[in-house]
Amino acid sequence: MPLRSGKVPRDAVRHPLFARCYARVSVTAETRMGLGRVRERLLGGLSGRVIEIGAGNGLNFAHYPGTVAEVVAIEPERRLRQLAVEAALRADVPVDVAPGVAEALPVKSEGFDAAVVSLVLCSVRDVPRALGELRRVLRPGGELRFFEHGRGGGRAMAGTQHVLDRTVWPLVSGGCHVSRDPVRALREAGFELGPYRRLLMPEQGPVLPTSYCALGTAWRPTDT
């Protein structure tokens, strides 16, 4: 994989306890929370070279269609990256898992036809910089698929999300924030928003501060 100069440290992000918990819970959520079906909708119809940011333990890999020529999956956390490598070996499309952070992607500019962010913008340290990097590595007109959770609900829920973000939640959940607005962030970063839908996860059950999600498509403008 072609790298940019100035590589980030291999362990720029370390959340070993959270990583172990997430690896177990996320597998269960594939069926019990319906996340597997969401991943199918997220990735359906993609083609060409794809970069996935914050690949976690690689649960998206099994859902990439055969029209995808290659997936470059960036994951900064060591434990999750190891699991992603194992998932890549089982995938039906070529997947290259590499260390790196969203704010400094170790790949050349305009090298990808599409990008995927899936439950990752909540935890990056600098959202505008990360989205700027995604614009850089996408070719003009390149497609961005997103499935992210964030701000939602009424005044009481918004207040709860705000308090959680300023206190314990990022500490116990690997840097996750529940009150960010991913759709607004994409628009402010200069992406052209395509169709997207709001949904609750889990689809059935209690509404939690993490339940408010957005699933959709955006594009890098062709004139930038």
C-alpha positions in Angstrom: 0.0 0.0 0.0 1.5 3.4 -0.9 2.2 5.4 2.2 2.5 9.1 2.8 5.5 10.5 4.5 5.3 11.0 8.3 3.7 7.7 9.4 1.8 7.7 12.7 2.9 5.4 15.5 1.5 1.9 15.2 -0.3 2.3 18.5 -1.5 5.9 18.3 -4.8 4.7 19.9 -4.8 2.3 22.8 -8.0 1.1 24.5 -7.3 -2.6 25.3 -10.1 -3.1 27.7 -12.7 -1.4 25.6 -11.4 -3.3 22.5 -12.0 -6.7 24.1 -15.5 -5.7 25.3 -16.4 -4.2 21.9 -15.2 -7.3 20.0 -17.6 -9.5 22.0 -20.6 -7.2 22.1 -20.4 -6.2 18.4 -20.6 -9.8 17.2 -23.8 -10.3 19.2 -25.2 -7.1 17.9 -24.9 -8.3 14.3 -28.0 -10.4 14.7 -29.7 -9.2 17.9 -29.6 -5.5 17.0 -29.9 -6.0 13.3 -26.5 -4.5 12.5 -25.8 -7.1 9.9 -28.7 -5.9 7.8 -27.5 -2.3 8.2 -24.1 -3.3 6.9 -25.6 -4.9 3.9 -27.4 -1.6 3.0 -24.4 0.5 3.9 -22.0 -1.4 1.5 -24.4 -2.6 -1.3 -23.4 -1.4 -4.8 -19.9 -0.3 -4.0 -17.2 -0.9 -6.6 -13.5 -0.2 -7.3 -10.9 0.7 -4.6 -12.4 1.4 -1.2 -10.9 2.8 2.0 -12.6 2.0 5.3 -11.7 4.2 8.3 -11.8 2.7 11.8 -12.5 -0.9 10.6 -12.6 -2.2 14.2 -12.7 -6.0 14.3 -13.6 -6.2 10.6 -17.3 -6.9 10.7 -17.9 -5.0 7.5 -15.6 -7.2 5.5 -18.1 -10.0 4.9 -20.6 -7.6 3.4 -18.5 -6.0 0.7 -19.9 -7.0 -2.8 -17.8 -8.8 -5.4 -17.6 -5.6 -7.5 -15.1 -4.1 -5.0 -11.6 -4.6 -6.3 -9.8 -3.9 -3.0 -10.4 -2.6 0.5 -7.8 -0.7 2.5 -8.9 -0.9 6.1 -7.4 1.5 8.6 -7.6 0.6 12.3 -5.5 2.3 15.0 -6.2 0.0 18.0 -3.9 -3.0 18.2 -6.3 -5.6 19.5 -9.1 -4.7 17.1 -6.6 -4.5 14.2 -5.5 -8.1 14.9 -9.1 -9.3 14.8 -9.6 -7.3 11.6 -6.6 -9.1 10.0 -8.3 -12.4 10.8 -11.6 -11.2 9.3 -9.8 -10.1 6.2 -8.5 -13.6 5.6 -12.1 -14.8 5.5 -13.4 -12.0 3.2 -14.5 -12.7 -0.3 -12.8 -9.5 -1.6 -9.1 -8.5 -1.1 -8.7 -6.6 2.2 -5.5 -4.9 3.4 -5.6 -4.0 7.1 -3.1 -1.2 8.1 -2.4 0.9 11.2 -3.2 4.6 11.1 -5.5 7.3 12.4 -8.3 9.1 10.6 -6.7 12.5 10.9 -3.5 11.4 9.1 -4.4 8.6 6.6 -1.2 6.8 5.4 -2.3 6.7 1.7 -1.9 8.8 -1.3 -4.3 11.5 -2.4 -7.2 10.7 -4.8 -6.4 7.0 -4.7 -9.9 5.6 -3.9 -13.2 5.4 -5.6 -15.2 5.1 -2.4 -14.8 5.5 1.4 -16.6 4.0 4.3 -17.1 5.3 7.8 -19.1 3.1 10.2 -19.6 4.0 13.8 -16.2 5.8 13.9 -16.8 9.6 13.7 -18.0 9.4 17.2 -14.5 8.5 18.5 -12.0 10.4 16.2 -10.2 13.2 18.0 -10.6 15.8 15.3 -13.7 15.3 13.1 -13.1 18.1 10.6 -9.5 17.0 10.1 -10.6 13.4 9.6 -13.2 14.4 7.0 -10.7 16.6 5.3 -8.4 13.5 5.0 -11.3 11.6 3.5 -11.8 14.3 0.9 -8.1 14.2 0.1 -7.9 10.4 -0.5 -11.1 10.2 -2.5 -11.0 10.9 -6.2 -13.2 13.8 -7.4 -16.7 12.5 -7.4 -15.8 9.7 -5.1 -18.5 8.2 -2.9 -18.6 8.2 0.9 -20.9 5.7 2.6 -21.6 6.5 6.3 -23.4 4.8 9.2 -22.9 6.9 12.3 -24.6 7.5 15.6 -25.0 10.9 17.2 -27.2 13.6 18.5 -30.9 12.9 18.6 -34.2 12.9 20.5 -35.8 15.7 22.4 -34.4 18.2 24.9 -34.0 15.7 27.7 -32.1 13.2 25.6 -29.9 16.0 24.1 -29.1 17.1 27.7 -28.2 13.6 28.7 -26.0 13.1 25.7 -24.2 16.4 26.4 -23.6 15.4 30.1 -22.3 11.9 29.1 -19.8 13.4 26.6 -18.4 15.8 29.2 -18.1 13.2 32.0 -17.7 9.4 31.9 -18.8 8.2 28.5 -15.6 8.8 26.4 -13.5 7.3 29.2 -15.4 4.0 29.3 -16.2 3.6 25.6 -12.9 4.1 23.8 -13.3 7.8 23.2 -16.8 7.6 21.9 -19.1 10.7 22.0 -22.8 10.5 21.7 -23.8 14.2 21.0 -21.9 14.7 17.7 -23.8 15.5 14.6 -22.3 13.4 11.7 -24.5 14.7 9.0 -23.8 18.3 9.8 -20.1 17.5 10.0 -20.1 16.0 6.5 -21.9 19.0 5.1 -19.5 21.4 6.8 -16.5 19.5 5.5 -17.6 20.2 1.9 -19.2 16.8 1.0 -22.3 16.8 -1.1 -25.0 15.0 0.9 -27.0 12.4 -1.0 -29.9 10.3 0.3 -29.7 9.3 3.9 -32.1 8.1 6.5 -32.4 8.4 10.3 -32.9 5.2 12.2 -32.8 3.9 15.8 -30.5 1.1 16.9 -31.6 -1.3 18.2 -34.7 -1.2 15.9 -36.7 -2.9 18.7 -36.1 -2.2 22.4 -35.1 0.7 24.6 -34.0 4.0 23.1 -30.5 4.8 24.4 -28.2 7.9 24.1 -26.4 5.8 21.4 -29.5 4.9 19.5 -29.8 7.8 17.1 -28.1 6.8 13.8 -27.8 8.1 10.2 -27.2 5.8 7.2 -26.5 7.3 3.8 -24.3 8.5 1.0 -22.2 11.6 0.3 -19.8 12.6 -2.5 -16.6 14.5 -2.9 -17.5 17.3 -5.3 -16.0 17.0 -8.7 -14.7 20.5 -8.8 -12.4 20.3 -5.8 
